[in-house]
Amino acid sequence: MKSSTKLTKMKTPALSSSRRSFLRSGSALIALPFLESLGFRRFASAAAAPTPPKRFAFLGMGFGVTSETWYPDQKDTGADYTLPEGLAPLAKHRQDLTIIQNLANQFNNEAHWGSTFWLTGANRYAEPGQSFHNTVSVDQVAAEALGNDTRYSSVQLSYKGTDNSGHGPGLSLAWNRQGKPVSALNTPVAAFHRLFSDDTTPLEQRQADLLKQRSILDTVLEDAKTTRRGLTKTDKDKLDEYLQSIREIEERLAKEKEWLEVPKPLPDPAPVEPDKSLQGAEEIKVMYDLMAAAMQVDTTRVFTYRQPLDSFIRSLGATITAHNMSHYQPGNRMDVSQMRDLEQSKLFAHFIDRLKSIKEADGSSLFDHTTVALGSNIHSIHYLTNCPTIITGGGAGIQHGRHLVMPPKTPLCNLWLSLLKGSGIEADSHGDSSGQIRELFVS
């Protein structure tokens, strides 16, 4: 299956054997988090600190916003716009925010499937005779370029259980180049252990397990070559798609082998294992903290996070479901929707605070090199135009502090393409993009 995005990877430093040996040495354990935050680049002296790497976080809040109190007035553009009620908790970060209106995915005409295509811009019916089709998501494009020297090329976060957030199959916002969902960690505890807990299984056993998986893949590939003979073109295409999935597993196993003897670094202060009972607003806050800590020690440079909504509004005292809230009218449902917006903005402000508080080796902050997108496929209720979108962080070189109103139905993928290119990742297109949003980079 062909991707709609053409990519030339950024140049990243090689993972040298001398670096690997240094990471294993006992004397490196204290310095390791500091070195990890430098992106594993070697340096001649402390005065020649390298440029910190680019990072991305895509935060999907689901079910849109309260249209009347979240969006700025479309006539009130530029730097002197009035910050609306729903975004009031973000006032202290106003100069570091870009609010963009009138973005949409042109093929997105079913609200209950929208989050599935939020980061891809794909046409669900692009394959003749098929009822579902997707393409690669922007986070995975970024991961291909930024994830070569990190333990995990990307990390996907989600939530546990059924949450009526208007989405199709799978709970991940991330999709690979075959249009298949990338699995996600669905609790803060699972995220904590993936990012910061070392496997206590003896090294020899872990090596044997990887070898066994490698052997199974070899057998599968050999069988596939034999099966290919005599297949129809349609079946060959399906088999090729399957084989590509196998190749992705091969790449993951190869990376696991490379990092098998490297301890997972811990930031200072080190995070503690979250309470298993966390839900709603506290769950989101902890996920934000774990993301910031992981980027601090360069465990990964790309995150997606599909946030819970039913448990979120319950944690705020609401007794209705998220779906019912989304069909708001003046009264209780609208009150809950507005309360949700305010709490979402408070949490987002907290995440920005964390990114700004973490310093890089060159004296800049983590925030200065990270691009964060907060948004939803849905405007409000079930309207799919004017997707709520806020961008922050200095990673893509955006001139922040403004409210931009684009022409109606400007492809949301124009934004994703702009963020990629602004971060130094060469991509000719993404999804249904028609070009970059040049206004992002000029004041």
Secondary structure per residue as TSV (DSSP state, phi and psi in degrees):
chain	resnum	aa	ss	phi	psi
A	1	M	-	360.0	126.8
A	2	K	-	-81.8	143.1
A	3	S	-	-87.5	154.0
A	4	S	S	-86.5	-1.4
A	5	T	-	-116.1	126.1
A	6	K	-	-99.8	131.5
A	7	L	E	-130.5	135.8
A	8	T	E	-116.6	119.6
A	9	K	-	-69.4	149.1
A	10	M	-	-68.0	153.2
A	11	K	-	-78.4	127.0
A	12	T	-	-127.3	152.4
A	13	P	-	-66.4	146.8
A	14	A	-	-70.0	152.6
A	15	L	-	-89.2	93.1
A	16	S	-	-76.6	154.3
A	17	S	H	-66.9	-32.2
A	18	S	H	-65.2	-38.5
A	19	R	H	-64.5	-41.1
A	20	R	H	-65.5	-39.8
A	21	S	H	-64.3	-39.2
A	22	F	H	-64.4	-40.2
A	23	L	H	-63.2	-29.6
A	24	R	H	-81.3	-18.6
A	25	S	S	-69.0	144.3
A	26	G	G	-62.7	-31.3
A	27	S	G	-72.1	-11.0
A	28	A	G	-90.1	-6.5
A	29	L	T	-62.3	-37.9
A	30	I	T	-75.0	-41.6
A	31	A	T	-77.4	-14.8
A	32	L	H	-54.4	-48.4
A	33	P	H	-58.6	-38.5
A	34	F	H	-63.0	-43.6
A	35	L	H	-68.7	-37.5
A	36	E	H	-61.0	-38.0
A	37	S	T	-68.1	-13.4
A	38	L	T	-86.1	1.5
A	39	G	T	76.0	25.8
A	40	F	T	63.0	20.3
A	41	R	-	-87.8	137.3
A	42	R	-	-79.0	151.3
A	43	F	-	-139.7	152.1
A	44	A	S	-78.8	-35.1
A	45	S	S	-155.9	166.0
A	46	A	T	-63.8	-22.5
A	47	A	T	-79.7	-10.6
A	48	A	S	-113.7	53.1
A	49	A	-	-62.6	135.1
A	50	P	-	-74.8	165.3
A	51	T	-	-71.0	127.5
A	52	P	-	-62.0	151.7
A	53	P	-	-74.7	161.0
A	54	K	-	-77.6	151.7
A	55	R	E	-143.0	157.5
A	56	F	E	-134.7	147.3
A	57	A	E	-141.3	123.2
A	58	F	E	-111.2	116.7
A	59	L	E	-112.8	109.9
A	60	G	E	-97.3	116.7
A	61	M	-	-96.3	-11.0
A	62	G	-	68.2	142.5
A	63	F	S	64.3	16.1
A	64	G	-	70.6	-154.3
A	65	V	-	-140.6	178.9
A	66	T	-	-85.3	105.0
A	67	S	H	-55.3	-41.1
A	68	E	H	-67.4	-25.2
A	69	T	H	-127.7	2.7
A	70	W	H	-102.7	-41.5
A	71	Y	S	-82.4	139.2
A	72	P	-	-67.5	158.3
A	73	D	-	-59.5	131.5
A	74	Q	T	-66.2	-18.3
A	75	K	T	-85.1	-8.6
A	76	D	S	-106.5	78.6
A	77	T	-	-107.4	178.8
A	78	G	B	82.9	-154.4
A	79	A	T	-85.5	-20.5
A	80	D	T	-101.0	23.0
A	81	Y	-	-67.3	158.0
A	82	T	-	-87.9	122.0
A	83	L	-	-68.1	123.0
A	84	P	-	-71.8	165.1
A	85	E	G	-54.8	-44.3
A	86	G	G	-66.4	-18.2
A	87	L	G	-108.4	8.5
A	88	A	G	-54.0	-38.2
A	89	P	G	-64.5	-10.6
A	90	L	G	-94.6	7.4
A	91	A	G	-56.3	-39.2
A	92	K	G	-68.6	-17.5
A	93	H	G	-107.0	13.6
A	94	R	G	-51.0	-42.5
A	95	Q	G	-71.0	-8.8
A	96	D	G	-112.3	15.9
A	97	L	E	-115.7	146.6
A	98	T	E	-126.8	118.2
A	99	I	E	-101.0	127.6
A	100	I	E	-122.4	131.4
A	101	Q	E	-113.9	159.9
A	102	N	E	75.7	23.8
A	103	L	E	-90.9	144.0
A	104	A	E	-160.8	157.1
A	105	N	-	-92.4	120.0
A	106	Q	T	-62.6	-27.7
A	107	F	T	-91.5	-2.6
A	108	N	-	-84.8	97.8
A	109	N	-	-123.5	12.8
A	110	E	-	-132.6	111.5
A	111	A	G	-60.2	-36.2
A	112	H	G	-75.1	-3.6
A	113	W	G	-114.6	-3.5
A	114	G	H	-59.8	-42.9
A	115	S	H	-61.8	-26.3
A	116	T	H	-60.6	-32.2
A	117	F	H	-111.2	8.1
A	118	W	T	-56.2	-43.7
A	119	L	T	-99.6	0.6
A	120	T	T	-111.4	-34.8
A	121	G	-	66.4	24.8
A	122	A	-	-82.9	161.5
A	123	N	-	-96.8	115.6
A	124	R	T	-57.2	-31.2
A	125	Y	T	-104.8	25.2
A	126	A	-	-68.0	-26.7
A	127	E	S	-92.7	115.7
A	128	P	T	-55.5	132.6
A	129	G	T	80.9	-1.7
A	130	Q	-	-111.4	143.5
A	131	S	S	-92.3	-5.2
A	132	F	-	-148.0	134.4
A	133	H	-	-150.4	139.3
A	134	N	-	-141.6	167.3
A	135	T	-	-129.2	-172.9
A	136	V	-	-70.2	142.3
A	137	S	-	-89.0	155.4
A	138	V	H	-61.7	-33.0
A	139	D	H	-63.0	-37.2
A	140	Q	H	-72.5	-31.0
A	141	V	H	-63.5	-45.0
A	142	A	H	-63.0	-39.4
A	143	A	H	-64.5	-34.3
A	144	E	H	-62.1	-31.9
A	145	A	H	-91.3	-32.8
A	146	L	H	-103.9	-10.0
A	147	G	-	-99.3	8.9
A	148	N	T	-65.9	-34.5
A	149	D	T	-108.2	14.2
A	150	T	S	-112.1	158.0
A	151	R	S	-59.0	-41.9
A	152	Y	-	-119.3	127.4
A	153	S	S	-61.4	-36.8
A	154	S	-	-157.5	160.9
A	155	V	E	-131.9	130.8
A	156	Q	E	-108.8	131.5
A	157	L	E	-118.6	148.4
A	158	S	-	-149.4	-146.2
A	159	Y	-	-142.6	163.7
A	160	K	S	-93.8	141.1
A	161	G	S	85.7	-179.2
A	162	T	-	-85.6	126.4
A	163	D	-	-134.4	114.8
A	164	N	-	-69.2	69.1
A	165	S	S	-100.7	15.4
A	166	G	S	69.7	62.6
A	167	H	-	-143.3	160.8
A	168	G	-	-86.9	-146.7
A	169	P	S	-66.1	141.3
A	170	G	S	80.7	159.5
A	171	L	S	-111.6	3.8
A	172	S	-	-92.1	145.6
A	173	L	S	-84.4	-11.2
A	174	A	-	-96.3	139.3
A	175	W	B	-133.7	136.1
A	176	N	-	-83.2	-175.7
A	177	R	T	-71.4	-8.5
A	178	Q	T	-98.0	7.2
A	179	G	S	72.3	27.3
A	180	K	-	-107.9	144.5
A	181	P	B	-66.7	141.3
A	182	V	-	-93.3	129.9
A	183	S	-	-61.9	151.2
A	184	A	-	-125.0	153.3
A	185	L	B	-85.6	126.8
A	186	N	-	-107.7	10.5
A	187	T	S	-143.9	154.8
A	188	P	H	-59.0	-33.9
A	189	V	H	-64.2	-45.8
A	190	A	H	-62.7	-40.1
A	191	A	H	-65.0	-43.6
A	192	F	H	-57.3	-48.6
A	193	H	H	-69.4	-37.3
A	194	R	H	-63.5	-40.3
A	195	L	H	-85.1	-32.9
A	196	F	H	-129.7	-9.0
A	197	S	-	-99.4	128.3
A	198	D	-	-80.9	144.1
A	199	D	-	-69.2	125.9
A	200	T	-	-87.2	-3.0
A	201	T	S	-63.0	136.1
A	202	P	-	-53.8	143.3
A	203	L	H	-54.2	-42.2
A	204	E	H	-61.2	-38.0
A	205	Q	H	-68.7	-40.5
A	206	R	H	-65.9	-38.3
A	207	Q	H	-63.6	-41.0
A	208	A	H	-65.7	-38.0
A	209	D	H	-64.8	-42.4
A	210	L	H	-64.2	-40.6
A	211	L	H	-63.3	-39.0
A	212	K	H	-64.7	-43.9
A	213	Q	H	-62.8	-39.2
A	214	R	H	-62.3	-40.6
A	215	S	H	-65.2	-39.8
A	216	I	H	-64.5	-42.0
A	217	L	H	-63.8	-39.5
A	218	D	H	-60.4	-41.5
A	219	T	H	-65.0	-42.8
A	220	V	H	-61.9	-43.5
A	221	L	H	-64.6	-39.8
A	222	E	H	-64.6	-42.4
A	223	D	H	-63.5	-37.9
A	224	A	H	-64.9	-39.7
A	225	K	H	-61.7	-39.5
A	226	T	H	-68.8	-40.9
A	227	T	H	-65.3	-30.8
A	228	R	H	-59.3	-31.2
A	229	R	T	-62.6	127.9
A	230	G	T	85.0	3.1
A	231	L	-	-79.4	154.1
A	232	T	-	-73.2	167.0
A	233	K	H	-60.4	-41.6
A	234	T	H	-60.6	-44.5
A	235	D	H	-68.3	-35.1
A	236	K	H	-64.5	-38.4
A	237	D	H	-63.4	-41.8
A	238	K	H	-64.1	-39.8
A	239	L	H	-67.1	-39.7
A	240	D	H	-61.5	-39.5
A	241	E	H	-63.3	-41.5
A	242	Y	H	-63.3	-43.1
A	243	L	H	-64.9	-34.5
A	244	Q	H	-64.1	-37.6
A	245	S	H	-63.1	-38.7
A	246	I	H	-64.0	-40.9
A	247	R	H	-63.4	-35.7
A	248	E	H	-65.0	-38.0
A	249	I	H	-65.0	-39.5
A	250	E	H	-58.0	-45.5
A	251	E	H	-63.2	-39.9
A	252	R	H	-65.6	-42.4
A	253	L	H	-64.9	-37.2
A	254	A	H	-63.8	-39.0
A	255	K	H	-70.3	-38.9
A	256	E	H	-59.7	-40.6
A	257	K	H	-63.5	-41.3
A	258	E	H	-62.2	-34.9
A	259	W	T	-99.9	6.2
A	260	L	T	-57.9	-37.4
A	261	E	T	-101.7	6.9
A	262	V	S	-97.7	118.1
A	263	P	-	-63.2	149.4
A	264	K	-	-75.4	125.9
A	265	P	-	-74.9	152.7
A	266	L	-	-117.3	135.7
A	267	P	-	-74.5	171.7
A	268	D	S	-117.8	115.5
A	269	P	S	-77.6	151.3
A	270	A	-	-73.3	139.0
A	271	P	-	-69.6	152.9
A	272	V	-	-108.8	156.5
A	273	E	-	-61.4	127.1
A	274	P	-	-68.1	158.0
A	275	D	-	-67.4	135.1
A	276	K	T	-65.4	-20.4
A	277	S	T	-87.0	-1.5
A	278	L	-	-57.9	133.7
A	279	Q	-	-147.6	160.9
A	280	G	H	67.7	-134.8
A	281	A	H	-59.9	-42.6
A	282	E	H	-66.4	-34.9
A	283	E	H	-61.9	-45.7
A	284	I	H	-63.0	-43.1
A	285	K	H	-60.4	-44.2
A	286	V	H	-65.8	-40.2
A	287	M	H	-59.2	-42.0
A	288	Y	H	-59.6	-44.6
A	289	D	H	-63.7	-40.5
A	290	L	H	-66.5	-38.5
A	291	M	H	-61.6	-47.5
A	292	A	H	-62.0	-42.8
A	293	A	H	-64.9	-39.3
A	294	A	H	-68.0	-38.1
A	295	M	H	-70.2	-30.8
A	296	Q	H	-59.9	-40.0
A	297	V	T	-102.6	12.0
A	298	D	T	62.4	34.2
A	299	T	S	-68.0	-36.2
A	300	T	-	-153.6	162.5
A	301	R	S	-119.6	0.6
A	302	V	E	-136.7	125.4
A	303	F	E	-125.3	145.9
A	304	T	E	-124.6	146.6
A	305	Y	E	-141.4	110.8
A	306	R	E	-90.4	112.1
A	307	Q	-	-86.1	150.4
A	308	P	-	-71.7	156.7
A	309	L	S	-128.3	-46.6
A	310	D	H	-56.3	-51.8
A	311	S	H	-68.0	-29.7
A	312	F	H	-62.4	-52.9
A	313	I	H	-72.2	-26.5
A	314	R	H	-65.0	-38.6
A	315	S	H	-66.9	-15.4
A	316	L	T	-95.2	1.6
A	317	G	T	100.2	3.3
A	318	A	-	-76.1	150.9
A	319	T	-	-116.5	1.6
A	320	I	S	-100.0	164.8
A	321	T	-	-81.0	161.4
A	322	A	H	-62.1	-37.5
A	323	H	H	-63.7	-44.9
A	324	N	H	-65.0	-37.8
A	325	M	H	-60.5	-39.4
A	326	S	H	-64.3	-25.5
A	327	H	T	-93.0	51.8
A	328	Y	-	-76.5	154.4
A	329	Q	-	-138.1	164.8
A	330	P	T	-50.0	130.2
A	331	G	T	133.7	-153.0
A	332	N	H	-59.2	-44.6
A	333	R	H	-63.6	-42.3
A	334	M	H	-67.7	-36.2
A	335	D	H	-60.5	-43.7
A	336	V	H	-64.9	-42.5
A	337	S	H	-60.5	-43.2
A	338	Q	H	-68.2	-38.3
A	339	M	H	-62.2	-41.5
A	340	R	H	-59.5	-45.8
A	341	D	H	-57.7	-45.1
A	342	L	H	-63.9	-44.7
A	343	E	H	-67.8	-37.3
A	344	Q	H	-60.5	-42.4
A	345	S	H	-65.9	-38.4
A	346	K	H	-62.4	-43.3
A	347	L	H	-65.9	-40.2
A	348	F	H	-64.9	-40.0
A	349	A	H	-62.0	-38.6
A	350	H	H	-62.3	-42.7
A	351	F	H	-63.2	-43.0
A	352	I	H	-62.7	-42.2
A	353	D	H	-55.8	-45.0
A	354	R	H	-63.6	-45.4
A	355	L	H	-63.7	-37.6
A	356	K	H	-71.7	-26.9
A	357	S	H	-79.6	-17.9
A	358	I	S	-91.4	120.8
A	359	K	B	-94.9	142.4
A	360	E	-	-89.6	170.4
A	361	A	T	-64.6	-26.7
A	362	D	T	-89.7	6.7
A	363	G	S	94.3	-12.5
A	364	S	-	-77.7	178.9
A	365	S	B	-107.6	162.6
A	366	L	G	-57.5	-37.1
A	367	F	G	-58.4	-36.0
A	368	D	G	-65.0	-17.9
A	369	H	G	-121.4	10.0
A	370	T	E	-116.1	139.6
A	371	T	E	-109.0	124.8
A	372	V	E	-120.0	128.7
A	373	A	E	-115.8	125.6
A	374	L	E	-115.3	126.7
A	375	G	E	-174.8	-171.2
A	376	S	-	-152.2	154.9
A	377	N	S	-74.4	-21.8
A	378	I	-	-103.5	137.1
A	379	H	S	-70.8	-69.3
A	380	S	S	-161.6	162.7
A	381	I	T	51.4	-115.3
A	382	H	T	-124.3	24.0
A	383	Y	-	-79.1	133.1
A	384	L	-	-107.7	6.4
A	385	T	S	-96.7	163.3
A	386	N	S	51.0	61.2
A	387	C	-	-61.3	128.0
A	388	P	-	-60.8	127.5
A	389	T	E	-145.4	125.2
A	390	I	E	-128.2	132.9
A	391	I	E	-117.3	139.5
A	392	T	E	-144.0	171.5
A	393	G	S	92.8	156.5
A	394	G	S	-98.8	6.7
A	395	G	T	-64.4	-32.5
A	396	A	T	-102.1	2.4
A	397	G	-	75.1	24.1
A	398	I	-	-74.4	142.0
A	399	Q	-	-84.0	96.3
A	400	H	-	-80.8	-178.0
A	401	G	S	87.7	23.8
A	402	R	E	-138.2	159.3
A	403	H	E	-111.1	116.6
A	404	L	E	-108.4	133.7
A	405	V	E	-117.6	112.3
A	406	M	E	-87.7	168.0
A	407	P	E	-59.0	147.1
A	408	P	E	-51.7	138.9
A	409	K	E	63.9	28.5
A	410	T	E	-61.5	131.6
A	411	P	E	-57.6	127.7
A	412	L	H	-57.0	-31.8
A	413	C	H	-67.8	-17.4
A	414	N	H	-62.4	-36.4
A	415	L	H	-67.5	-48.2
A	416	W	H	-59.8	-42.2
A	417	L	H	-61.9	-41.2
A	418	S	H	-63.7	-40.3
A	419	L	H	-66.8	-39.3
A	420	L	H	-61.4	-53.1
A	421	K	H	-67.0	-36.2
A	422	G	H	-65.7	-20.8
A	423	S	T	-95.7	6.3
A	424	G	T	87.5	12.5
A	425	I	-	-98.5	118.6
A	426	E	E	-79.8	119.1
A	427	A	E	-142.6	130.9
A	428	D	S	-75.6	-32.4
A	429	S	-	-161.3	170.7
A	430	H	-	-152.2	127.7
A	431	G	T	54.8	-126.5
A	432	D	T	-98.6	26.1
A	433	S	-	-61.4	149.8
A	434	S	-	-118.9	2.6
A	435	G	S	148.9	179.7
A	436	Q	-	-84.5	163.3
A	437	I	-	-96.4	93.5
A	438	R	G	-64.9	-28.2
A	439	E	G	-60.8	-21.7
A	440	L	G	-64.8	-26.7
A	441	F	G	-108.5	1.8
A	442	V	-	-129.9	141.2
A	443	S	-	-93.8	360.0
